[in-house]
């Protein structure tokens, strides 16, 4: 019986999913400084919600959002989770209209963002 349990555990480890993390142009953006710049934040949001063209950096973040939001950032590495955490907190506190715009695009039923916020809260 113990052998079966050990073998089952080994098989589970072997077939465990290898996570392929998202890629961006800058996982180490100084997000706190960026979020203090209203012009920069407006550019990010306008890109993310399809109101304006994206610069290369914004596009590198945007391309991951349709998957990152509903999966609670499952494929995000730790620096990306930090970016999400600081981005969402700052939007809610300092730019509530932008938060609503973002939510309308990526979570219109108000299901995923609360889960994502909890998933990245420690980063």
N, C-alpha and C positions, 0 to 999 in steps of 0.2 A: 504494500500500500504506500509506504513512504517513497519507494522507488517511482511509483506512478506519479506522485505529487511532484517529486524532483524533476522527473522527465517533462511533465506538463509545464512546470515553471521554465525549464530550459527552452522548450519549444516556444513558449510565449515570448521569451526574451529574443530569440532568434528571429521570429516573425514580426516583432514589434515595429511599428511604423517609424521610419526615419523621417524626421521633419525637415522639409526643405524650406528654409526661412525666406521671407520676403527680401528683396533687394531694393535699396533706395540710393540716391546720389549722395546722401549725407545722413547717416544714422546718429551723428554726434552734433547736430545743429544745436546751437545755444538757444533752445526753445523759449526759455524765460525772457531772454533779451528780445527775441523775435516777437513774442506776444505782447511786448510793451510798445511795439511800433504799429499804430493803427493802420498806417498805409500798407505795411507788409501783411498784416492780418487780413485786411480787405482783399489784397491780391491772392492770398492763399484761399480764402473762402470763395471768392469769385471764380477761381479755377475749380475748386472742389465741387461746386454746385452748378457748374457749366454756365456761368454768367459772363465769363471772359476767358480768353486763351490762357494757357498755362505756360509758365517758364519751365525750363528743364527740371529744376529741383521740385517745384510743386507737382509737376507731372509724375515724377518718380514716386511721390507719396500717394498721389491720387490713384494711380493704377492698382494699388493694393487695397484700397478702401472697400470696394464692393465685396471682397472676401474677408477682410480684417474685421469689419463691423459685425456681421452676423456670426462669426466664429469666435468672437471675443479675443481676437488677435492671436489665434492659435499658432500661426506661422510667424509671429513677430519674435525677433530676438530681444534681449533685455534692453538695449538702447532704444529700440523702436517702441517698446512698451513704455519706457520713460517719456518719449516724445508724445505718445498718445495721452498718457496721464496728464502731463503738463498742458498740452493743447486743449483737452476737454475741460479741465478745471478752469483754465483762463477764459475759454469761450463762455462758459456758464456764468462766471463771476463778472467779467469785464465786457463781454460782447454778447449779451443774451440773444439779441436778434440774429447774430451770425450762428449761434448755437441752434436756434430754431430752424434757420435755413439749412444748416448741415443735417439736422435731424429729419427734416422734411424730405431731403434727398436720400439719405442712407438708412433711415429708420422711421418711415412714416407711421408705422403702427405702434411705435414706442415700446418695442420689445427688446431690441439688441443693445442700445446704448447704455442702459443701466447695468447690463451684464458685462459689457466691455469695460465700463468705468470700474466695476469691482475687480475685474481681472487684472487691470493695470494699476490699481490703487497703490500697491506697494513699491512701485517703481518711480 
